[in-house]
Amino acid sequence: MATKNKVPEKFKDIEAVSYGTPSDNSLVVSFHNFENRDEMMDFQEYLFSRIKMHHHPLISPQTIH
């Protein structure tokens, strides 16, 4: 029996690490174990559509100054 909240099989090996900072109320979540860049982009689309949150896919890593 399929459930509405079941994660697609193709994302079964993806893991996450998260940490928060109480000083600025930030949460950082890092996902890893993607097979390739396409799988990472597919997962990003899946994740943000499930939580109904707008996002801007990044082609390259951001730099923080």
FIGU-126483 format. One record per residue (C-alpha): residue number from 1; residue in three letters; x negated, y, z. Coordinates in nm, 3 decimals, decimal comma. Layout:
BEGIN
<r NUM; 'ALA'; <X; Y; Z>>
...
end
This chain:
BEGIN
<r 1; 'MET'; <0,000; 0,000; 0,000>>
<r 2; 'ALA'; <-0,152; 0,331; -0,109>>
<r 3; 'THR'; <-0,137; 0,621; 0,130>>
<r 4; 'LYS'; <-0,130; 0,988; 0,044>>
<r 5; 'ASN'; <-0,443; 1,060; 0,251>>
<r 6; 'LYS'; <-0,661; 0,783; 0,107>>
<r 7; 'VAL'; <-0,994; 0,902; -0,034>>
<r 8; 'PRO'; <-1,060; 0,778; -0,388>>
<r 9; 'GLU'; <-1,286; 0,472; -0,409>>
<r 10; 'LYS'; <-1,546; 0,659; -0,615>>
<r 11; 'PHE'; <-1,620; 0,880; -0,311>>
<r 12; 'LYS'; <-1,656; 0,594; -0,060>>
<r 13; 'ASP'; <-2,035; 0,634; -0,012>>
<r 14; 'ILE'; <-2,034; 1,009; 0,045>>
<r 15; 'GLU'; <-2,129; 1,113; 0,398>>
<r 16; 'ALA'; <-2,130; 1,447; 0,578>>
<r 17; 'VAL'; <-2,317; 1,630; 0,850>>
<r 18; 'SER'; <-2,167; 1,936; 1,012>>
<r 19; 'TYR'; <-2,270; 2,192; 1,268>>
<r 20; 'GLY'; <-2,121; 2,509; 1,405>>
<r 21; 'THR'; <-2,258; 2,823; 1,560>>
<r 22; 'PRO'; <-2,055; 2,971; 1,844>>
<r 23; 'SER'; <-2,228; 3,308; 1,813>>
<r 24; 'ASP'; <-2,076; 3,389; 1,472>>
<r 25; 'ASN'; <-1,794; 3,132; 1,452>>
<r 26; 'SER'; <-1,943; 2,960; 1,146>>
<r 27; 'LEU'; <-1,911; 2,599; 1,036>>
<r 28; 'VAL'; <-2,152; 2,441; 0,788>>
<r 29; 'VAL'; <-2,076; 2,103; 0,633>>
<r 30; 'SER'; <-2,326; 1,924; 0,411>>
<r 31; 'PHE'; <-2,215; 1,626; 0,199>>
<r 32; 'HIS'; <-2,468; 1,380; 0,057>>
<r 33; 'ASN'; <-2,507; 1,044; -0,125>>
<r 34; 'PHE'; <-2,369; 1,158; -0,459>>
<r 35; 'GLU'; <-2,454; 0,937; -0,757>>
<r 36; 'ASN'; <-2,516; 1,242; -0,977>>
<r 37; 'ARG'; <-2,425; 1,607; -1,029>>
<r 38; 'ASP'; <-2,096; 1,520; -1,202>>
<r 39; 'GLU'; <-1,981; 1,318; -0,902>>
<r 40; 'MET'; <-2,071; 1,608; -0,674>>
<r 41; 'MET'; <-1,866; 1,850; -0,884>>
<r 42; 'ASP'; <-1,571; 1,605; -0,895>>
<r 43; 'PHE'; <-1,585; 1,568; -0,517>>
<r 44; 'GLN'; <-1,593; 1,945; -0,474>>
<r 45; 'GLU'; <-1,279; 1,981; -0,687>>
<r 46; 'TYR'; <-1,110; 1,697; -0,496>>
<r 47; 'LEU'; <-1,200; 1,836; -0,154>>
<r 48; 'PHE'; <-1,090; 2,194; -0,210>>
<r 49; 'SER'; <-0,769; 2,091; -0,387>>
<r 50; 'ARG'; <-0,678; 1,866; -0,090>>
<r 51; 'ILE'; <-0,720; 2,148; 0,163>>
<r 52; 'LYS'; <-0,566; 2,399; -0,078>>
<r 53; 'MET'; <-0,859; 2,637; -0,048>>
<r 54; 'HIS'; <-0,995; 2,856; -0,327>>
<r 55; 'HIS'; <-1,364; 2,811; -0,401>>
<r 56; 'HIS'; <-1,637; 2,919; -0,637>>
<r 57; 'PRO'; <-1,852; 2,631; -0,762>>
<r 58; 'LEU'; <-2,221; 2,717; -0,745>>
<r 59; 'ILE'; <-2,449; 2,616; -1,028>>
<r 60; 'SER'; <-2,763; 2,674; -0,821>>
<r 61; 'PRO'; <-2,825; 2,709; -0,447>>
<r 62; 'GLN'; <-2,755; 3,041; -0,283>>
<r 63; 'THR'; <-3,035; 3,236; -0,124>>
<r 64; 'ILE'; <-2,982; 3,395; 0,213>>
<r 65; 'HIS'; <-3,170; 3,711; 0,298>>
end
